[in-house]
């Protein structure tokens, strides 16, 4: 996982999940007894921006790592439910979807 795009993807997945938590907290305050909307006004645009950044980075990393269309669509869909970007990032890491092709050992083929 040497390249910057993959590192940014991991950071975006984590940041998107954190912004979800902040937005959910802001919504709880908005609809709770105090009725203060400041959390939604602050964290709504932040979450929206991170949502877009995550989506762009999914497309970039999918192209760099040659993900299948299904994997790419799942990664994009994970931006919608809260905290699903974390789940996708962990599974992608375990399955080697974020590994640099240069990090994998080359297979030796017999010559002659």
C-alpha positions in Angstrom: 0.0 0.0 0.0 2.7 2.5 -1.1 0.8 4.8 -3.4 -0.8 8.0 -2.2 -4.2 7.3 -3.7 -4.7 4.1 -1.6 -3.5 5.9 1.6 -5.9 8.8 0.9 -8.7 6.2 0.3 -8.1 4.6 3.7 -8.1 8.1 5.3 -11.2 9.1 3.5 -13.0 5.9 4.6 -12.1 6.6 8.2 -13.0 10.3 7.9 -16.3 9.6 6.2 -17.3 7.3 9.0 -16.2 9.8 11.7 -18.2 12.5 9.9 -21.2 10.2 10.0 -20.8 9.9 13.7 -20.6 13.6 14.1 -23.6 14.2 11.8 -25.7 11.6 13.8 -24.8 13.3 17.0 -25.8 16.6 15.5 -29.1 15.1 14.4 -29.7 13.7 17.9 -29.2 17.2 19.4 -31.4 18.8 16.7 -34.3 16.5 17.3 -33.7 16.1 21.0 -35.0 18.3 23.8 -32.6 21.2 23.2 -33.5 21.5 19.5 -30.2 23.1 18.5 -29.4 22.8 14.8 -25.8 23.9 14.9 -24.4 20.3 14.7 -26.3 19.6 11.5 -25.3 22.9 10.0 -21.6 22.3 10.8 -21.3 18.6 10.2 -23.7 18.3 7.3 -21.5 20.0 4.7 -18.3 18.3 6.1 -19.9 14.9 5.8 -21.2 15.8 2.3 -17.7 16.8 1.2 -16.1 13.7 2.6 -18.8 11.6 0.9 -17.8 13.0 -2.4 -14.1 12.6 -1.7 -14.6 9.0 -0.7 -16.6 8.3 -3.9 -13.9 9.9 -6.1 -11.1 7.9 -4.3 -13.1 4.7 -4.7 -13.1 5.3 -8.5 -9.4 6.1 -8.5 -8.3 3.2 -6.4 -10.6 0.8 -8.3 -8.9 1.8 -11.5 -5.4 1.6 -10.0 -6.0 -1.8 -8.4 -8.2 -3.1 -11.2 -11.2 -3.9 -9.0 -14.1 -5.6 -10.6 -17.3 -3.6 -11.3 -19.1 -5.4 -8.5 -16.4 -4.6 -6.0 -16.4 -0.9 -7.1 -20.2 -0.7 -6.8 -20.1 -2.2 -3.3 -17.4 0.2 -2.3 -19.5 3.1 -3.6 -22.7 1.8 -1.9 -20.8 1.6 1.4 -20.7 5.4 1.6 -24.5 5.4 2.2 -25.0 3.4 5.5 -23.3 4.8 8.5 -19.8 3.3 9.2 -19.9 0.9 6.2 -16.8 2.5 4.7 -14.8 1.2 7.6 -16.2 -2.3 7.1 -15.4 -2.2 3.4 -11.9 -0.8 4.0 -11.1 -3.6 6.5 -12.4 -6.3 4.3 -10.6 -4.9 1.2 -7.3 -4.8 3.2 -7.8 -8.4 4.3 -8.6 -9.6 0.8 -5.5 -7.8 -0.6 -7.6 -5.3 -2.7 -5.5 -2.4 -1.4 -2.1 -4.1 -1.9 0.4 -2.7 -4.3 0.9 -5.2 -7.2 4.7 -4.5 -6.7 4.5 -5.8 -3.2 3.3 -9.3 -4.3 6.1 -11.7 -5.1 6.6 -12.5 -8.7 5.8 -16.0 -9.8 8.7 -17.9 -11.3 8.0 -19.6 -14.6 10.3 -22.2 -15.9 12.3 -21.2 -18.9 12.9 -23.5 -21.8 
